[in-house]
Amino acid sequence: MWKIALHVNVMTVTIGMLAALTCAFAFAIALRKNRRLMVRISQVATVIASAVILYITLRPQGGWGNIGHSGRSLNLTPAAFLDDAAQPHILAWEELILNAAMMLPLGVVAFTGFSRRLFGLGFGFALSVAIESVQWLTKSGRSSDIMDVAGNTAGYLLGVALLLAAHRILSLGTANRTQQKDRDGTTVTR
């Protein structure tokens, strides 16, 4: 992960956001064409993406044989992030951005798969808390950090926001095309 963190800069974040926005629009367009199919695809994609995220975040440092043999670290103080971010040799901002970037695509696809919007909104937070809890419980050498929960949740909610914005923009375009004025000034939906 740290090798990737060294490449986090304005250009890579911009490219990532444009790619996410493009995916959100593509997903919103597909939703409009065949909602039932896209909900099923969303549910399958959510399971696959969640499994990949769980593997990436729960893999112990040093391999699976190190579960229970490494230390555990817990940070519940957001102010510690500000201390770390002030240190030039610590990549605190880069790690926060990577956590958000990891969960952003999940936010785009997962929200649609939930029948209740509240579950769709809370899924990213719940998954993030579960990840950090398991990291701490397994003594895998990974640190459990409240800022990881914040970054993951922010990325997930940004993905949801991109999808909803794309859907809204597409809805506005459709509404403008279907409502036209008739010769006598009455609005006609076509």
C-alpha positions in Angstrom: 0.0 0.0 0.0 2.8 2.4 0.8 4.3 2.0 -2.7 0.9 3.3 -4.0 0.9 6.1 -1.4 4.0 7.5 -2.9 2.1 8.2 -6.1 -0.8 10.1 -4.5 -0.7 13.7 -5.9 -3.1 16.2 -7.4 -2.9 14.5 -10.8 -3.5 11.0 -9.7 -6.4 12.1 -7.4 -7.9 14.1 -10.3 -7.6 11.1 -12.7 -9.2 8.8 -10.1 -12.1 11.2 -9.5 -12.8 11.6 -13.2 -12.7 7.8 -13.6 -15.1 7.4 -10.6 -17.4 10.1 -12.1 -17.4 8.3 -15.4 -18.3 5.0 -13.8 -21.0 6.7 -11.8 -22.6 8.1 -15.0 -22.2 4.7 -16.8 -23.9 2.9 -13.8 -26.7 5.5 -13.6 -27.3 5.2 -17.4 -27.5 1.4 -17.1 -29.8 1.7 -14.1 -32.2 3.8 -16.2 -32.3 1.2 -19.0 -32.8 -1.9 -16.9 -33.2 -1.3 -13.2 -33.9 -4.9 -12.1 -30.8 -6.2 -13.8 -28.6 -3.5 -12.5 -29.8 -4.1 -8.9 -28.8 -7.7 -9.2 -25.5 -6.8 -10.8 -25.0 -4.3 -7.9 -25.7 -6.9 -5.3 -23.2 -9.3 -6.9 -20.6 -6.5 -7.4 -21.0 -5.5 -3.8 -20.3 -9.0 -2.5 -17.2 -9.3 -4.8 -15.9 -5.8 -4.0 -16.4 -6.3 -0.3 -14.5 -9.6 -0.4 -11.6 -7.9 -2.2 -11.6 -5.0 0.3 -11.7 -7.5 3.2 -8.8 -9.4 1.7 -6.7 -6.3 1.2 -7.4 -4.8 4.6 -7.4 -8.0 6.7 -4.3 -9.7 5.3 -1.8 -9.8 8.1 1.5 -8.2 7.7 3.9 -11.0 7.1 1.2 -13.4 5.8 -1.7 -15.4 7.1 0.5 -17.5 9.5 1.1 -14.4 11.7 -2.5 -14.1 12.9 -2.3 -13.9 16.7 1.4 -13.6 16.8 1.8 -9.9 16.0 1.0 -6.9 18.0 -2.1 -4.8 17.9 -2.5 -1.1 17.8 -5.6 1.0 18.4 -6.0 4.7 17.8 -9.3 6.3 18.7 -8.0 9.8 18.8 -8.5 11.8 15.6 -6.1 14.5 16.9 -3.3 11.9 16.5 -3.9 12.2 12.7 -3.2 15.9 12.8 0.1 15.2 14.7 1.1 12.6 12.0 0.0 14.8 9.2 2.3 17.6 10.4 5.3 15.2 10.1 6.9 15.3 6.6 8.1 11.7 6.7 4.6 10.3 7.6 2.2 9.8 4.8 -1.0 10.4 6.8 -2.9 12.4 4.1 -1.9 9.9 1.4 -3.1 7.0 3.5 -6.4 8.8 4.2 -6.9 9.5 0.5 -6.1 5.8 -0.3 -8.6 4.6 2.2 -11.3 6.9 0.6 -10.2 5.8 -2.9 -10.5 2.1 -2.0 -14.1 2.5 -0.8 -15.4 5.0 -3.4 -16.2 2.4 -6.1 -18.0 0.3 -3.6 -20.2 3.3 -2.8 -21.1 3.7 -6.5 -22.3 0.1 -6.9 -23.4 -1.0 -3.4 -26.0 1.8 -2.7 -28.3 0.5 -5.5 -28.3 -3.0 -4.3 -30.0 -2.2 -1.0 -33.8 -2.0 -0.9 -33.6 0.4 2.1 -31.7 3.6 1.4 -30.6 3.8 5.1 -28.8 0.4 4.8 -27.3 1.6 1.6 -25.9 4.7 3.2 -24.7 2.9 6.4 -23.0 -0.1 4.7 -19.7 1.6 4.1 -19.5 2.7 7.7 -20.5 -0.7 9.0 -17.9 -2.5 6.7 -15.2 -0.1 7.8 -15.9 -0.6 11.5 -15.9 -4.4 11.0 -12.6 -4.2 9.2 -10.9 -2.1 11.9 -12.4 -4.4 14.7 -11.2 -7.6 13.0 -7.7 -6.0 12.5 -7.5 -5.3 16.2 -9.0 -8.6 17.4 -6.7 -10.8 15.2 -3.4 -9.3 16.4 -2.4 -9.2 12.7 0.2 -6.5 13.0 -2.2 -4.0 11.5 -3.3 -0.9 13.3 -6.9 -0.1 14.0 -7.4 3.6 13.5 -10.5 5.9 13.7 -9.1 7.9 10.8 -9.3 4.7 8.7 -13.0 4.4 9.5 -13.4 8.1 8.6 -11.5 7.8 5.3 -13.3 4.6 4.3 -16.7 6.0 5.1 -16.0 9.3 3.4 -14.9 7.5 0.2 -18.0 5.2 0.3 -20.3 8.2 0.8 -18.5 10.1 -2.0 -19.2 7.2 -4.3 -22.9 7.2 -3.3 -23.0 11.0 -3.9 -21.4 10.6 -7.3 -24.0 8.0 -8.3 -26.9 10.1 -7.0 -25.6 13.2 -8.7 -25.2 11.4 -12.0 -28.7 10.0 -11.7 -30.1 13.5 -10.9 -28.3 15.1 -13.8 -29.6 12.4 -16.2 -33.1 12.8 -14.7 -33.0 16.6 -15.4 -32.0 16.0 -19.0 -34.9 13.6 -19.5 -37.4 15.9 -17.9 -36.3 18.8 -20.2 -36.8 16.6 -23.3 -40.2 15.2 -22.4 -41.9 18.4 -21.4 -42.5 20.8 -24.2 -44.9 23.7 -24.7 -47.8 23.2 -27.1 -48.8 26.0 -29.6 -51.3 27.4 -27.1 -48.8 27.5 -24.2 -49.8 24.4 -22.4 -47.1 22.0 -21.2 -47.3 18.6 -23.0 -45.3 15.6 -21.9 -44.0 13.6 -24.8 
